[in-house]
């Protein structure tokens, strides 16, 4: 049988594990939960105490970190576009500058 511990955020198998946390819950949806985790969802308990998949809610800090990461990647592309602009092609540079401005605005709204 497969089990899940909310406290430990881990799966357990009674065929492998000789001891398990006290809060383990027997699963009938192990494959679904495992697939959902790999898709970026998280496991929470529903009103009946059964493990279910839910959208992960990012903290403000995580949202900012994600936006800053996107800005960093765009700025790397911006450097390439600047080199291309020096050769006469400014189309990529203009698009990148608009994308950076949009992300900075999004971050300021957080």
LINQUIQUI-V42204 format. One record per residue. N is the residue number from 1. RES is the residue in three letters. PSI is psi in whole degrees, -180 to 180 (none if undefined). Layout:
n->N res->RES psi->PSI
n->N res->RES psi->PSI
This chain:
n->1 res->UNK psi->149
n->2 res->UNK psi->146
n->3 res->UNK psi->164
n->4 res->UNK psi->139
n->5 res->UNK psi->118
n->6 res->UNK psi->-43
n->7 res->UNK psi->-46
n->8 res->UNK psi->-11
n->9 res->UNK psi->50
n->10 res->UNK psi->157
n->11 res->UNK psi->151
n->12 res->UNK psi->148
n->13 res->UNK psi->123
n->14 res->UNK psi->-13
n->15 res->UNK psi->-13
n->16 res->UNK psi->-47
n->17 res->UNK psi->127
n->18 res->UNK psi->-21
n->19 res->UNK psi->147
n->20 res->UNK psi->156
n->21 res->UNK psi->158
n->22 res->UNK psi->-23
n->23 res->UNK psi->11
n->24 res->UNK psi->146
n->25 res->UNK psi->131
n->26 res->UNK psi->138
n->27 res->UNK psi->141
n->28 res->UNK psi->2
n->29 res->UNK psi->36
n->30 res->UNK psi->-51
n->31 res->UNK psi->-41
n->32 res->UNK psi->-44
n->33 res->UNK psi->-44
n->34 res->UNK psi->-43
n->35 res->UNK psi->-41
n->36 res->UNK psi->-41
n->37 res->UNK psi->-42
n->38 res->UNK psi->-14
n->39 res->UNK psi->4
n->40 res->UNK psi->3
n->41 res->UNK psi->170
n->42 res->UNK psi->160
n->43 res->UNK psi->128
n->44 res->UNK psi->178
n->45 res->UNK psi->138
n->46 res->UNK psi->-175
n->47 res->UNK psi->-19
n->48 res->UNK psi->3
n->49 res->UNK psi->14
n->50 res->UNK psi->136
n->51 res->UNK psi->129
n->52 res->UNK psi->162
n->53 res->UNK psi->138
n->54 res->UNK psi->158
n->55 res->UNK psi->137
n->56 res->UNK psi->129
n->57 res->UNK psi->117
n->58 res->UNK psi->142
n->59 res->UNK psi->164
n->60 res->UNK psi->-41
n->61 res->UNK psi->-41
n->62 res->UNK psi->-40
n->63 res->UNK psi->-45
n->64 res->UNK psi->-44
n->65 res->UNK psi->-41
n->66 res->UNK psi->-44
n->67 res->UNK psi->-43
n->68 res->UNK psi->-37
n->69 res->UNK psi->-42
n->70 res->UNK psi->-43
n->71 res->UNK psi->-42
n->72 res->UNK psi->-45
n->73 res->UNK psi->-39
n->74 res->UNK psi->-39
n->75 res->UNK psi->-33
n->76 res->UNK psi->-46
n->77 res->UNK psi->-31
n->78 res->UNK psi->-40
n->79 res->UNK psi->-40
n->80 res->UNK psi->-43
n->81 res->UNK psi->-34
n->82 res->UNK psi->-41
n->83 res->UNK psi->-41
n->84 res->UNK psi->-36
n->85 res->UNK psi->-35
n->86 res->UNK psi->-24
n->87 res->UNK psi->1
n->88 res->UNK psi->-8
n->89 res->UNK psi->105
n->90 res->UNK psi->1
n->91 res->UNK psi->-44
n->92 res->UNK psi->-40
n->93 res->UNK psi->-44
n->94 res->UNK psi->-42
n->95 res->UNK psi->-41
n->96 res->UNK psi->-42
n->97 res->UNK psi->-37
n->98 res->UNK psi->-40
n->99 res->UNK psi->-42
n->100 res->UNK psi->-45
n->101 res->UNK psi->-40
n->102 res->UNK psi->-44
n->103 res->UNK psi->-40
n->104 res->UNK psi->-39
n->105 res->UNK psi->-43
n->106 res->UNK psi->-42
n->107 res->UNK psi->-39
n->108 res->UNK psi->-26
n->109 res->UNK psi->-15
n->110 res->UNK psi->none
